[in-house]
Amino acid sequence: MGKSIVFVYILLLLAFASIADAGGKSFEVLRPFNKSIFDEDYASVVIKRLDKTLKKITILENENIIAELETDKKRDIYCRTIRLKLGANKINIVGYSKDGDLTNEQIDLFYRSEVYKGVDEAPDGYARNFFHNSKNEKLCKSCHNMNKDSKTKLKKHISSSEINAKEFDVLDNPEESNCYTCHKVITFRKNGHAPAVNFLCTVCHTGKSGEFNIDDQGKSKYLMPDPIMNRCFKCHEGVKEKWFSNTSEHGPLRSGRCNKCHNPHSSNFEFHLRKPIWELCTTCHAEKADGKHVIGSFVFNRNSGAHPTRNRPDPSRPGRKLVCSSCHNPHGSNGIFLLRTKGKTAYSVCKRCHKK
């Protein structure tokens, strides 16, 4: 009996010592760092168990449970990919011991988007942090294959005559990709982009920086160059000459920032846009946000002195609604003001709808 008591006493001392060594914490949030910036609506949370009595880990956004992780004896590293809402996200991680004790840690994350006002810039003190480097990937190697997908697994080819794309080798089953488990959520929206849904990640994520993110060079094995346009033209090569021969240019295209308007992974909107067309255009062109513009003195009084830009059918494209792109080409044109015409007058654009 005495020996049993001594044995239990030693175990308790060891348990308390391990907690003390961890600064009284039962777990540690390894990633993401507090006050990290994200440009997609997900984050991978990596947690290290410090106390062997930790039974369960719960991840909450404010008071809403978004994930629960049961611990086991075989491992100390746990991860879960969570969705973020636009702007500030207060993520609480709560650990439950077998005795019912609770420990808590909070991290503040910011989901940034250039096309939504108020969240286009993160508050002071926040920074972009990258996961995929040799040091960080050691945390995951016990459960995940952190290598690039092996070419020996590639079994079929895809190509698209519509965009004059080159052929690419892809996996028969994208779920075989080493990237799939953690990053599958970014492809689940309504309209998927071929490189992303086929997990051809390294077509865009080359590990190289561009003019606009040169300071990030070397921070991630899968860095994506900014501007991204030259990577886009690896597939969309057939439109490059056409777009750059236009006399009327659109800023995002000319600067090579295709992903300012398009989400290269997937989107709930047509053409992989980050917003519906009208809302996207008026993010930058706020002066048109009343939904009416064009030669105010020339149009019918029923339009309150201006031409409508939405909430009407598009006569030039039956079955579709009138939006900015009904008259303007966002990739440029040989007409003034990006109009779908040639020359210095807008008359031929007007005739698309006004036949008389």
C-alpha positions as CSV (number, residue, x, y, z in Angstrom):
1,M,0.0,0.0,0.0
2,G,2.8,2.4,0.9
3,K,4.6,1.7,-2.4
4,S,1.5,2.5,-4.4
5,I,1.1,5.8,-2.6
6,V,4.7,6.7,-3.3
7,F,4.3,5.7,-7.0
8,V,1.2,7.9,-7.4
9,Y,2.9,10.7,-5.6
10,I,5.9,10.5,-8.0
11,L,3.5,10.6,-11.0
12,L,1.8,13.7,-9.7
13,L,5.2,15.4,-9.2
14,L,6.2,14.6,-12.7
15,A,2.9,15.9,-14.1
16,F,3.1,19.2,-12.1
17,A,6.8,19.5,-13.2
18,S,5.9,19.2,-16.8
19,I,3.2,21.9,-16.4
20,A,5.6,24.1,-14.6
21,D,8.2,23.7,-17.3
22,A,5.5,24.8,-19.8
23,G,4.9,28.0,-17.8
24,G,1.6,26.6,-16.3
25,K,0.1,26.0,-19.8
26,S,-1.4,22.7,-20.9
27,F,-0.9,23.5,-24.6
28,E,0.8,26.0,-26.9
29,V,-0.5,27.5,-30.1
30,L,2.4,27.1,-32.6
31,R,0.6,28.6,-35.6
32,P,-0.8,31.0,-36.6
33,F,1.1,33.7,-34.7
34,N,-1.0,36.3,-32.9
35,K,-1.9,39.3,-35.0
36,S,-1.4,37.5,-38.3
37,I,-2.9,38.7,-41.7
38,F,-4.6,36.3,-44.1
39,D,-5.6,37.0,-47.7
40,E,-7.9,33.9,-47.9
41,D,-10.7,33.0,-45.7
42,Y,-9.0,30.1,-43.8
43,A,-6.3,29.5,-41.3
44,S,-4.5,26.4,-40.2
45,V,-4.2,26.2,-36.4
46,V,-1.4,24.1,-35.1
47,I,-1.4,23.2,-31.4
48,K,1.2,21.4,-29.3
49,R,0.1,19.5,-26.2
50,L,2.3,20.3,-23.2
51,D,0.3,18.5,-20.4
52,K,-0.4,14.8,-20.9
53,T,-3.7,15.1,-19.0
54,L,-5.1,17.3,-21.7
55,K,-8.2,15.5,-23.0
56,K,-9.9,17.9,-25.5
57,I,-9.1,21.1,-27.3
58,T,-11.9,23.4,-28.5
59,I,-11.4,26.2,-31.0
60,L,-14.0,29.1,-30.9
61,E,-14.5,32.3,-32.8
62,N,-15.8,34.6,-30.1
63,E,-18.3,32.2,-28.4
64,N,-19.1,30.0,-31.4
65,I,-17.4,26.6,-31.5
66,I,-15.8,26.0,-34.9
67,A,-13.7,22.9,-34.1
68,E,-13.2,20.3,-31.4
69,L,-10.1,18.0,-31.2
70,E,-9.9,14.9,-29.0
71,T,-6.3,14.1,-27.9
72,D,-4.7,10.7,-27.8
73,K,-1.6,9.1,-26.3
74,K,0.3,8.8,-29.6
75,R,0.9,12.4,-30.5
76,D,1.3,15.9,-29.1
77,I,0.8,18.0,-32.3
78,Y,-2.8,18.7,-33.5
79,C,-4.0,20.8,-36.3
80,R,-7.3,22.0,-37.8
81,T,-8.1,24.4,-40.7
82,I,-10.7,26.9,-39.7
83,R,-12.7,29.5,-41.7
84,L,-12.3,33.2,-41.1
85,K,-14.8,36.0,-41.5
86,L,-13.8,39.3,-43.2
87,G,-11.9,41.6,-40.9
88,A,-11.0,40.8,-37.3
89,N,-11.3,37.3,-35.9
90,K,-10.8,36.6,-32.2
91,I,-9.9,32.9,-31.9
92,N,-10.1,31.3,-28.5
93,I,-8.5,27.9,-27.9
94,V,-9.7,26.1,-24.8
95,G,-8.0,23.0,-23.4
96,Y,-9.9,20.6,-21.1
97,S,-8.0,18.3,-18.8
98,K,-9.3,14.9,-17.5
99,D,-9.9,16.6,-14.2
100,G,-12.1,19.2,-15.7
101,D,-9.6,22.0,-15.5
102,L,-9.6,24.6,-18.3
103,T,-6.8,26.6,-19.9
104,N,-7.3,29.2,-22.5
105,E,-5.3,31.1,-25.2
106,Q,-6.6,33.8,-27.5
107,I,-5.1,34.8,-30.9
108,D,-6.2,37.7,-33.0
109,L,-6.3,37.1,-36.8
110,F,-7.3,39.5,-39.6
111,Y,-8.8,38.3,-43.0
112,R,-7.9,41.1,-45.4
113,S,-9.5,41.8,-48.8
114,E,-8.7,44.7,-51.1
115,V,-12.3,44.7,-52.5
116,Y,-14.2,45.2,-49.2
117,K,-14.1,48.6,-47.6
118,G,-12.9,48.7,-44.0
119,V,-10.9,45.4,-44.3
120,D,-8.6,46.3,-47.1
121,E,-5.8,47.1,-44.6
122,A,-5.1,45.4,-41.3
123,P,-4.7,47.4,-38.1
124,D,-1.3,48.5,-37.0
125,G,0.7,45.7,-35.3
126,Y,-0.5,42.9,-37.7
127,A,1.8,41.2,-40.1
128,R,1.7,38.5,-42.8
129,N,3.3,35.3,-41.6
130,F,4.2,32.2,-43.7
131,F,4.1,28.6,-42.7
132,H,5.8,26.6,-45.4
133,N,9.5,26.6,-44.6
134,S,11.7,23.8,-43.4
135,K,11.5,24.7,-39.7
136,N,7.7,24.9,-39.5
137,E,7.1,21.8,-41.6
138,K,9.0,19.7,-39.1
139,L,6.0,20.1,-36.8
140,C,3.8,18.2,-39.3
141,K,6.0,15.5,-40.8
142,S,4.9,12.8,-38.3
143,C,1.3,13.0,-39.8
144,H,1.7,14.7,-43.2
145,N,3.8,14.3,-46.3
146,M,5.3,17.8,-46.6
147,N,6.9,17.2,-50.0
148,K,5.7,18.4,-53.3
149,D,3.4,15.9,-55.1
150,S,5.5,13.3,-56.8
151,K,5.5,13.3,-60.6
152,T,5.2,9.5,-60.5
153,K,1.6,9.9,-59.3
154,L,0.6,12.0,-62.2
155,K,-1.6,10.0,-64.5
156,K,-3.5,12.1,-66.9
157,H,-3.3,15.3,-69.0
158,I,-5.7,18.3,-69.1
159,S,-5.8,21.1,-71.6
160,S,-8.3,23.7,-72.8
161,S,-8.7,24.9,-76.3
162,E,-10.8,27.7,-75.1
163,I,-7.9,29.4,-73.4
164,N,-5.2,28.0,-75.6
165,A,-3.6,26.4,-72.6
166,K,-0.7,24.1,-72.5
167,E,-1.2,20.5,-71.3
168,F,-0.6,19.8,-67.6
169,D,-0.2,16.5,-65.8
170,V,-2.7,16.1,-63.0
171,L,-3.6,13.6,-60.4
172,D,-6.5,11.2,-61.3
173,N,-7.8,12.0,-57.8
174,P,-6.9,15.4,-56.4
175,E,-7.5,14.1,-52.9
176,E,-4.1,12.2,-53.4
177,S,-2.3,15.6,-53.3
178,N,-0.2,16.2,-50.3
179,C,-1.7,19.7,-50.2
180,Y,-5.3,18.5,-50.2
181,T,-5.9,17.8,-46.5
182,C,-5.1,21.3,-45.2
183,H,-6.0,23.3,-48.3
184,K,-9.1,21.7,-49.7
185,V,-11.4,24.3,-48.2
186,I,-10.3,27.0,-50.7
187,T,-11.7,25.0,-53.6
188,F,-15.1,24.3,-52.2
189,R,-16.8,27.4,-53.6
190,K,-19.3,27.2,-56.5
191,N,-16.9,28.0,-59.3
192,G,-13.5,26.3,-59.1
193,H,-10.4,27.4,-61.0
194,A,-8.8,24.5,-62.8
195,P,-5.2,24.7,-61.3
196,A,-6.6,24.9,-57.8
197,V,-9.3,22.2,-58.0
198,N,-6.7,19.9,-59.6
199,F,-4.2,20.9,-57.0
200,L,-1.6,22.1,-59.5
201,C,-0.5,24.4,-56.7
202,T,3.1,25.0,-57.9
203,V,1.9,26.4,-61.2
204,C,1.3,29.6,-59.3
205,H,3.0,29.0,-56.0
206,T,6.5,29.0,-57.4
207,G,8.4,30.1,-54.2
208,K,9.4,33.2,-56.0
209,S,8.4,36.8,-55.3
210,G,7.5,39.6,-57.7
211,E,7.9,43.4,-57.8
212,F,5.2,44.0,-55.2
213,N,6.2,41.4,-52.7
214,I,10.0,41.3,-53.1
215,D,10.5,41.7,-49.3
216,D,8.8,38.3,-48.8
217,Q,11.4,36.4,-50.9
218,G,12.7,33.3,-49.0
219,K,9.9,33.3,-46.4
220,S,7.9,30.5,-47.9
221,K,8.6,27.5,-50.2
222,Y,5.3,28.2,-51.9
223,L,5.4,32.0,-52.2
224,M,3.3,33.4,-55.1
225,P,4.8,36.3,-57.1
226,D,2.9,39.6,-57.0
227,P,2.1,40.6,-59.7
228,I,0.8,37.2,-60.7
229,M,0.0,37.9,-64.4
230,N,2.9,36.0,-65.9
231,R,1.8,32.9,-64.1
232,C,-1.8,33.4,-65.3
233,F,-0.5,33.6,-68.9
234,K,1.0,30.1,-68.5
235,C,-2.5,29.0,-69.2
236,H,-4.3,32.0,-70.6
237,E,-1.6,32.7,-73.2
238,G,-4.0,33.2,-76.0
239,V,-5.3,36.5,-74.6
240,K,-2.0,38.2,-73.8
241,E,-1.4,39.8,-77.2
242,K,-5.0,40.9,-77.5
243,W,-5.2,42.5,-74.1
244,F,-1.9,44.3,-74.4
245,S,-2.7,45.7,-77.8
246,N,-5.7,47.6,-76.5
247,T,-5.5,51.4,-76.4
248,S,-7.8,51.8,-73.4
249,E,-6.3,50.1,-70.4
250,H,-7.6,49.0,-67.0
251,G,-5.3,49.5,-64.0
252,P,-5.5,46.0,-62.4
253,L,-4.7,44.3,-65.7
254,R,-1.9,46.7,-66.7
255,S,-0.2,46.3,-63.3
256,G,-0.5,42.5,-63.7
257,R,-2.7,42.0,-60.6
258,C,-5.3,39.6,-62.0
259,N,-6.0,38.3,-58.5
260,K,-7.2,41.7,-57.3
261,C,-10.5,41.0,-59.1
262,H,-10.4,37.2,-59.5
263,N,-9.9,34.6,-56.9
264,P,-7.4,32.1,-58.3
265,H,-8.7,29.3,-56.1
266,S,-12.5,29.4,-56.4
267,S,-15.4,31.8,-56.1
268,N,-19.1,31.9,-55.5
269,F,-19.4,34.4,-58.4
270,E,-19.1,34.1,-62.2
271,F,-15.7,34.4,-63.8
272,H,-14.1,33.5,-60.4
273,L,-14.6,37.1,-59.3
274,R,-14.2,38.2,-55.7
275,K,-17.6,40.0,-55.8
276,P,-20.6,40.2,-58.2
277,I,-19.6,42.4,-61.2
278,W,-21.4,45.6,-60.2
279,E,-20.3,45.5,-56.5
280,L,-16.8,44.7,-57.6
281,C,-16.5,47.6,-60.1
282,T,-18.0,50.2,-57.7
283,T,-15.5,49.2,-55.0
284,C,-13.0,51.3,-56.9
285,H,-15.4,53.4,-58.9
286,A,-17.4,54.6,-56.0
287,E,-18.7,57.7,-57.8
288,K,-20.8,55.3,-59.9
289,A,-22.3,53.5,-56.9
290,D,-25.7,55.3,-57.2
291,G,-26.2,52.9,-60.1
292,K,-26.7,55.7,-62.6
293,H,-24.3,57.5,-64.9
294,V,-23.6,58.5,-68.5
295,I,-24.4,61.9,-70.1
296,G,-27.1,63.0,-67.6
297,S,-28.8,65.5,-69.9
298,F,-29.2,63.0,-72.7
299,V,-31.3,60.3,-71.2
300,F,-34.9,59.9,-70.4
301,N,-36.4,61.6,-67.4
302,R,-37.7,58.2,-66.2
303,N,-34.1,57.4,-65.2
304,S,-33.8,60.5,-63.0
305,G,-31.3,62.2,-65.2
306,A,-28.8,59.4,-65.8
307,H,-28.3,56.0,-67.4
308,P,-29.0,52.9,-65.1
309,T,-26.1,50.5,-64.5
310,R,-28.1,47.7,-62.8
311,N,-31.5,46.4,-61.9
312,R,-32.5,46.2,-65.5
313,P,-32.3,43.5,-68.1
314,D,-29.4,43.7,-70.6
315,P,-30.9,44.1,-74.1
316,S,-27.6,43.2,-75.7
317,R,-27.3,39.9,-73.8
318,P,-30.7,38.3,-73.5
319,G,-31.2,36.5,-70.2
320,R,-28.6,38.5,-68.4
321,K,-28.8,41.6,-66.2
322,L,-27.4,45.0,-67.0
323,V,-24.0,45.5,-65.3
324,C,-20.9,47.5,-65.8
325,S,-19.4,44.9,-68.2
326,S,-22.5,45.2,-70.5
327,C,-20.8,48.4,-71.9
328,H,-17.2,48.2,-70.6
329,N,-14.6,45.5,-71.1
330,P,-12.6,45.2,-67.8
331,H,-9.6,43.8,-69.7
332,G,-9.3,46.8,-71.9
333,S,-10.6,47.9,-75.3
334,N,-9.8,49.9,-78.4
335,G,-12.5,52.4,-77.5
336,I,-12.6,55.2,-75.0
337,F,-13.3,54.5,-71.3
338,L,-12.9,50.7,-71.8
339,L,-16.1,50.7,-73.9
340,R,-16.9,47.7,-76.1
341,T,-16.3,49.7,-79.2
342,K,-13.5,51.2,-81.4
343,G,-12.6,54.8,-81.8
344,K,-13.3,57.9,-79.8
345,T,-17.1,57.8,-79.8
346,A,-19.5,55.7,-77.8
347,Y,-22.2,55.5,-80.3
348,S,-21.7,51.9,-81.4
349,V,-22.0,50.8,-77.8
350,C,-25.3,52.6,-77.5
351,K,-26.6,50.8,-80.5
352,R,-26.1,47.4,-78.8
353,C,-29.2,48.1,-76.9
354,H,-30.8,51.2,-78.6
355,K,-31.5,49.9,-82.1
356,K,-33.6,52.9,-83.2
